[in-house]
Amino acid sequence: MRKIKLLIEYDGTAYHGWQIQNDTTTVQGILEDSVQRITGAPSSVHGASRTDAGVHALGQVAVFRTESRLDDGTIKKALNAVLPQDIRILEAAEVDDLFHPRDAAVKKSYFYIIVNQRVPSAFLFRYTWAVPQQLDLNAMAEASKALRGRHDFAAFMGAGSDVRDTVREINALNIERLDRVDFMTGCLRGDFIKIWAEANGFLRHMVRNIVGTLVATGRGRIPVDRMTEILQSRDRRLAGQTAPAKGLFLERIVY
Amino acid sequence: MRKIKLLIEYDGTAYHGWQIQNDTTTVQGILEDSVQRITGAPSSVHGASRTDAGVHALGQVAVFRTESRLDDGTIKKALNAVLPQDIRILEAAEVDDLFHPRDAAVKKSYFYIIVNQRVPSAFLFRYTWAVPQQLDLNAMAEASKALRGRHDFAAFMGAGSDVRDTVREINALNIERLDRVDFMTGCLRGDFIKIWAEANGFLRHMVRNIVGTLVATGRGRIPVDRMTEILQSRDRRLAGQTAPAKGLFLERIVY
């Protein structure tokens, strides 16, 4: 029995998230079907992050066990041949049977894209949150400082999570304006804001709740110096709205 | 009665092209419905280019007549409020009643995007043609020279067109490799090839047939020096395949 590790990119638009569910299309479900198609045997696919419905991934990591003799390169090609176009296998490699993609993760990074202009692009609505109002990036950057480091992030955890230890450590949280985008020169030109976060782990909806709170700060609805108070309150009601799933990308998992 | 000129951006993925048809969703049809919703009266919307099913636009131009007293800025905002997210009005402005978007066009430009890598992006399949084979860009650039200038492009015209004068003048035809894309750093990084063409007008499928022929040249299936012969033959069967619609963008119409 071999254990195969996959590096996976997906556009989450069409999926009800990562985790397999009955009667609905999920990334994990599609992957398990595809593994069965190429190996001829059912196999569970275990992922590192349970991304929500509509969230995208550039670097999801998952594993499955198989008796198949197909080599790594063939597994990658065969999976890409049967998977839908919005899920791509970037790498497939045999790993030690003890490797567990969730438990072994040392840190993870996510980024979030906001399109900050009056008329949002007709092409990027699947991958961005359109915020037409003017945003004060300096205020957002100042407020974000309070979140860096090791804190109890209960105020930024979505309801319905059964996680009990809500302490996480954010190593990096950067906000930058992407003034101009080169691809398809013209159509993707515009004002984009990218919020990038790296931590030892994230709670449910944590990045989206941080983004929603930072945007409220940028709009002047939450004062810059309130971020510490929100964090210390551990009260979800004091933080801002949950930013839409479609602007969020799971970027990388470091082992 | 006022005449309003619109500058329109759209993602063509969900539409059966520009031109209104019964029982199918078209960009023109959606626009006519939307104009009626905001002005309260039916109106025909006339466009400059009849883009095919799946073709995108960054700068389609169209006009409609209306008795409405709404000012230009309000028309733009109101249309964007009722239109689907994949059609955006970039500008709305009153023009002289004699202005005709198709007849008055002096030149048009289109570009075409090829993603030239083994595993195409999970995010750009709607906007690119995935060509995994190695392409010789020098050969493609050399072959493209024969197409510049004033020629009879009958060999590059799709079947079913009723156009009789097949002479057009291509001012510019450039091929460039976009090595790295900044947006969503990581996922859109890759090898993209952009083919950009500007002419006084284009025949049906002309850009897509030129792209298909250039790609065949880049793959070594059509010799570089055969382009002149294909052009002179006026025979569609000698040129390459019609590149898929989804990689094509109507960029700009100059008046």
Interface residues (C-beta under 8 A of the other chain):
Chain A: E9 Y10 D11 H56 L58 G59 K76 N80 Q85 D86 I87 R88 I89 L90 F111 I113 V119 P120 S121 A122 F123 F125 Y127 L178 V181 D182 F183 M184 G186 C187 L188 F192 F249 E251 R252
Chain B: E9 Y10 D11 H56 L58 G59 K76 N80 Q85 D86 I87 R88 I89 L90 F111 I113 V119 P120 S121 A122 F123 F125 Y127 L178 V181 D182 F183 M184 G186 C187 L188 F192 F249 E251 R252
